[in-house]
């Protein structure tokens, strides 16, 4: 299973999305990081275990989402 973590408030207000190949992309806005991570997860969704986004909510809880940004079944 591949999981991309997107925090609510990262240090320095910079969001990082790590690519499975080892590279890391940096974003200045959370929305941009979520959009990129969702597209990346969609590319890897067919891999063993699937690909998901783990997004921190305003309540501090982390929630898992599919590449379509829906709760997994």
MIPAGU-84214 format. One record per atom (N, C-alpha, C): x, y, z; residue in one letter; residue number from 0; chain. Coordinates in nm, 2 decimals, padded with zeros to 4 digits. Each point is the difference from the previous one (the first is absolute). Layout:
N
(r (X; Y; Z); A; NUM; A)
...
//
This chain:
73
(r (00.08; -00.12; 00.00); X; 0; A)
(r (-00.08; 00.12; 00.00); X; 0; A)
(r (00.09; 00.12; 00.00); X; 0; A)
(r (-00.04; 00.10; -00.08); X; 1; A)
(r (00.07; 00.13; -00.01); X; 1; A)
(r (-00.09; 00.11; 00.05); X; 1; A)
(r (00.06; 00.08; 00.10); X; 2; A)
(r (-00.08; 00.10; 00.06); X; 2; A)
(r (00.08; 00.14; -00.01); X; 2; A)
(r (-00.07; 00.10; -00.05); X; 3; A)
(r (00.05; 00.13; 00.00); X; 3; A)
(r (-00.06; 00.09; 00.11); X; 3; A)
(r (00.09; 00.05; 00.09); X; 4; A)
(r (-00.05; 00.07; 00.12); X; 4; A)
(r (-00.01; 00.15; -00.04); X; 4; A)
(r (-00.11; 00.07; 00.04); X; 5; A)
(r (-00.02; 00.14; -00.03); X; 5; A)
(r (-00.04; 00.06; 00.14); X; 5; A)
(r (00.09; 00.07; 00.07); X; 6; A)
(r (-00.03; 00.06; 00.13); X; 6; A)
(r (-00.08; 00.13; -00.02); X; 6; A)
(r (-00.07; 00.04; 00.11); X; 7; A)
(r (-00.07; 00.12; -00.01); X; 7; A)
(r (00.09; 00.12; 00.00); X; 7; A)
(r (00.09; 00.01; 00.10); X; 8; A)
(r (00.10; 00.11; 00.01); X; 8; A)
(r (00.14; -00.05; 00.01); X; 8; A)
(r (00.07; -00.02; -00.11); X; 9; A)
(r (00.14; -00.05; 00.01); X; 9; A)
(r (00.09; 00.11; 00.04); X; 9; A)
(r (00.12; -00.03; 00.04); X; 10; A)
(r (00.10; 00.10; 00.03); X; 10; A)
(r (00.02; 00.09; -00.12); X; 10; A)
(r (00.01; 00.13; 00.03); X; 11; A)
(r (00.03; 00.10; -00.10); X; 11; A)
(r (-00.11; 00.01; -00.11); X; 11; A)
(r (-00.12; -00.05; 00.03); X; 12; A)
(r (-00.10; 00.00; -00.10); X; 12; A)
(r (00.04; -00.05; -00.14); X; 12; A)
(r (00.08; -00.11; 00.00); X; 13; A)
(r (00.04; -00.06; -00.12); X; 13; A)
(r (-00.04; -00.15; 00.00); X; 13; A)
(r (-00.07; -00.04; -00.10); X; 14; A)
(r (-00.05; -00.14; 00.00); X; 14; A)
(r (00.09; -00.08; -00.09); X; 14; A)
(r (00.04; -00.12; 00.04); X; 15; A)
(r (00.09; -00.08; -00.07); X; 15; A)
(r (-00.07; -00.13; -00.04); X; 15; A)
(r (00.01; -00.04; -00.13); X; 16; A)
(r (-00.06; -00.13; -00.04); X; 16; A)
(r (00.12; -00.08; -00.05); X; 16; A)
(r (00.02; -00.12; 00.06); X; 17; A)
(r (00.11; -00.08; -00.04); X; 17; A)
(r (-00.05; -00.10; -00.11); X; 17; A)
(r (00.08; 00.00; -00.10); X; 18; A)
(r (-00.03; -00.10; -00.11); X; 18; A)
(r (00.06; -00.13; 00.03); X; 18; A)
(r (-00.06; -00.11; -00.04); X; 19; A)
(r (00.05; -00.13; 00.03); X; 19; A)
(r (00.15; -00.03; -00.06); X; 19; A)
(r (00.04; 00.08; -00.10); X; 20; A)
(r (00.13; -00.01; -00.05); X; 20; A)
(r (00.11; 00.07; 00.08); X; 20; A)
(r (-00.04; 00.06; 00.11); X; 21; A)
(r (00.09; 00.06; 00.09); X; 21; A)
(r (00.00; 00.16; -00.01); X; 21; A)
(r (-00.05; 00.05; -00.11); X; 22; A)
(r (00.00; 00.15; -00.01); X; 22; A)
(r (-00.11; 00.06; 00.09); X; 22; A)
(r (00.01; 00.12; 00.03); X; 23; A)
(r (-00.10; 00.07; 00.09); X; 23; A)
(r (-00.03; 00.14; -00.07); X; 23; A)
(r (-00.13; 00.02; -00.01); X; 24; A)
(r (-00.05; 00.13; -00.06); X; 24; A)
(r (-00.05; 00.09; 00.11); X; 24; A)
(r (00.02; 00.13; -00.01); X; 25; A)
(r (-00.04; 00.09; 00.10); X; 25; A)
(r (-00.11; 00.10; -00.05); X; 25; A)
(r (-00.09; 00.03; 00.08); X; 26; A)
(r (-00.12; 00.08; -00.04); X; 26; A)
(r (-00.02; 00.11; 00.11); X; 26; A)
(r (-00.04; 00.12; -00.05); X; 27; A)
(r (-00.02; 00.11; 00.09); X; 27; A)
(r (-00.15; 00.01; 00.05); X; 27; A)
(r (-00.08; -00.09; -00.05); X; 28; A)
(r (-00.14; 00.00; 00.03); X; 28; A)
(r (-00.05; -00.15; 00.03); X; 28; A)
(r (-00.08; -00.02; 00.10); X; 29; A)
(r (-00.05; -00.13; 00.03); X; 29; A)
(r (-00.08; -00.06; -00.12); X; 29; A)
(r (-00.08; 00.08; -00.06); X; 30; A)
(r (-00.09; -00.04; -00.11); X; 30; A)
(r (00.09; -00.06; -00.11); X; 30; A)
(r (00.10; 00.07; -00.03); X; 31; A)
(r (00.09; -00.05; -00.11); X; 31; A)
(r (00.07; -00.13; 00.04); X; 31; A)
(r (00.03; -00.02; 00.12); X; 32; A)
(r (00.06; -00.12; 00.05); X; 32; A)
(r (-00.10; -00.12; -00.01); X; 32; A)
(r (-00.12; 00.03; 00.04); X; 33; A)
(r (-00.10; -00.10; 00.00); X; 33; A)
(r (-00.04; -00.04; -00.15); X; 33; A)
(r (-00.01; 00.10; -00.08); X; 34; A)
(r (-00.03; -00.03; -00.14); X; 34; A)
(r (00.11; -00.09; -00.07); X; 34; A)
(r (00.13; 00.04; 00.03); X; 35; A)
(r (00.11; -00.08; -00.06); X; 35; A)
(r (00.00; -00.14; 00.06); X; 35; A)
(r (-00.01; -00.01; 00.13); X; 36; A)
(r (00.00; -00.13; 00.07); X; 36; A)
(r (-00.11; -00.09; -00.05); X; 36; A)
(r (-00.12; 00.06; -00.03); X; 37; A)
(r (-00.11; -00.08; -00.05); X; 37; A)
(r (00.03; -00.06; -00.14); X; 37; A)
(r (00.06; 00.09; -00.08); X; 38; A)
(r (00.03; -00.05; -00.14); X; 38; A)
(r (00.11; -00.10; 00.01); X; 38; A)
(r (00.10; 00.01; 00.08); X; 39; A)
(r (00.10; -00.09; 00.02); X; 39; A)
(r (-00.05; -00.14; 00.05); X; 39; A)
(r (-00.09; 00.01; 00.10); X; 40; A)
(r (-00.06; -00.12; 00.06); X; 40; A)
(r (-00.08; -00.07; -00.11); X; 40; A)
(r (-00.07; 00.07; -00.09); X; 41; A)
(r (-00.08; -00.06; -00.10); X; 41; A)
(r (00.09; -00.08; -00.10); X; 41; A)
(r (00.13; 00.05; -00.02); X; 42; A)
(r (00.09; -00.07; -00.09); X; 42; A)
(r (00.05; -00.13; 00.07); X; 42; A)
(r (00.01; -00.01; 00.13); X; 43; A)
(r (00.05; -00.11; 00.07); X; 43; A)
(r (-00.11; -00.09; 00.07); X; 43; A)
(r (-00.13; 00.04; -00.03); X; 44; A)
(r (-00.11; -00.07; 00.07); X; 44; A)
(r (-00.01; -00.15; -00.04); X; 44; A)
(r (00.05; -00.04; -00.11); X; 45; A)
(r (00.00; -00.14; -00.04); X; 45; A)
(r (00.11; -00.08; 00.06); X; 45; A)
(r (00.09; 00.06; 00.08); X; 46; A)
(r (00.10; -00.08; 00.06); X; 46; A)
(r (-00.05; -00.08; 00.12); X; 46; A)
(r (00.08; -00.09; 00.05); X; 47; A)
(r (-00.04; -00.09; 00.11); X; 47; A)
(r (-00.04; 00.09; 00.12); X; 47; A)
(r (-00.12; -00.02; 00.04); X; 48; A)
(r (-00.05; 00.07; 00.12); X; 48; A)
(r (-00.06; 00.13; -00.03); X; 48; A)
(r (00.01; 00.05; -00.12); X; 49; A)
(r (-00.06; 00.13; -00.04); X; 49; A)
(r (00.08; 00.12; 00.04); X; 49; A)
(r (-00.05; 00.12; -00.03); X; 50; A)
(r (00.06; 00.12; 00.04); X; 50; A)
(r (-00.10; 00.10; 00.06); X; 50; A)
(r (00.03; 00.06; 00.11); X; 51; A)
(r (-00.09; 00.09; 00.07); X; 51; A)
(r (00.06; 00.13; 00.04); X; 51; A)
(r (-00.09; 00.09; 00.04); X; 52; A)
(r (00.05; 00.13; 00.06); X; 52; A)
(r (-00.04; -00.01; 00.15); X; 52; A)
(r (00.08; 00.04; 00.09); X; 53; A)
(r (-00.03; 00.02; 00.14); X; 53; A)
(r (00.01; 00.15; 00.02); X; 53; A)
(r (-00.12; 00.06; 00.03); X; 54; A)
(r (-00.01; 00.14; 00.01); X; 54; A)
(r (-00.04; 00.04; 00.14); X; 54; A)
(r (00.07; 00.09; 00.06); X; 55; A)
(r (-00.03; 00.05; 00.14); X; 55; A)
(r (-00.11; 00.11; -00.01); X; 55; A)
(r (-00.10; -00.03; 00.09); X; 56; A)
(r (-00.11; 00.10; 00.00); X; 56; A)
(r (00.02; 00.11; 00.11); X; 56; A)
(r (-00.09; 00.10; 00.00); X; 57; A)
(r (00.02; 00.11; 00.09); X; 57; A)
(r (-00.02; -00.05; 00.15); X; 57; A)
(r (-00.06; -00.12; 00.02); X; 58; A)
(r (-00.01; -00.05; 00.13); X; 58; A)
(r (00.12; -00.08; 00.05); X; 58; A)
(r (00.11; 00.00; -00.09); X; 59; A)
(r (00.12; -00.07; 00.03); X; 59; A)
(r (00.00; -00.15; -00.03); X; 59; A)
(r (-00.12; -00.05; -00.05); X; 60; A)
(r (-00.01; -00.15; -00.03); X; 60; A)
(r (00.05; -00.02; -00.15); X; 60; A)
(r (00.07; -00.11; -00.02); X; 61; A)
(r (00.04; -00.04; -00.14); X; 61; A)
(r (-00.10; -00.09; -00.05); X; 61; A)
(r (-00.04; 00.03; -00.13); X; 62; A)
(r (-00.10; -00.09; -00.07); X; 62; A)
(r (00.05; -00.05; -00.13); X; 62; A)
(r (-00.03; -00.12; -00.03); X; 63; A)
(r (00.04; -00.06; -00.12); X; 63; A)
(r (-00.10; 00.02; -00.12); X; 63; A)
(r (00.06; 00.03; -00.12); X; 64; A)
(r (-00.08; 00.03; -00.12); X; 64; A)
(r (00.05; -00.08; -00.12); X; 64; A)
(r (-00.08; -00.03; -00.09); X; 65; A)
(r (00.04; -00.06; -00.12); X; 65; A)
(r (00.05; 00.11; -00.10); X; 65; A)
(r (00.06; -00.04; -00.11); X; 66; A)
(r (00.05; 00.10; -00.09); X; 66; A)
(r (-00.12; 00.09; -00.05); X; 66; A)
(r (-00.12; -00.04; 00.01); X; 67; A)
(r (-00.12; 00.08; -00.04); X; 67; A)
(r (-00.04; 00.09; 00.11); X; 67; A)
(r (00.08; 00.00; 00.11); X; 68; A)
(r (-00.03; 00.08; 00.12); X; 68; A)
(r (-00.13; -00.04; 00.07); X; 68; A)
(r (-00.03; -00.13; -00.01); X; 69; A)
(r (-00.12; -00.06; 00.07); X; 69; A)
(r (00.05; -00.09; 00.11); X; 69; A)
(r (-00.08; -00.02; 00.11); X; 70; A)
(r (00.04; -00.09; 00.10); X; 70; A)
(r (00.00; -00.15; -00.05); X; 70; A)
(r (00.11; -00.07; 00.03); X; 71; A)
(r (00.00; -00.14; -00.05); X; 71; A)
(r (-00.11; -00.09; 00.06); X; 71; A)
(r (-00.04; -00.09; -00.07); X; 72; A)
(r (-00.11; -00.09; 00.04); X; 72; A)
(r (00.05; -00.11; 00.09); X; 72; A)
//
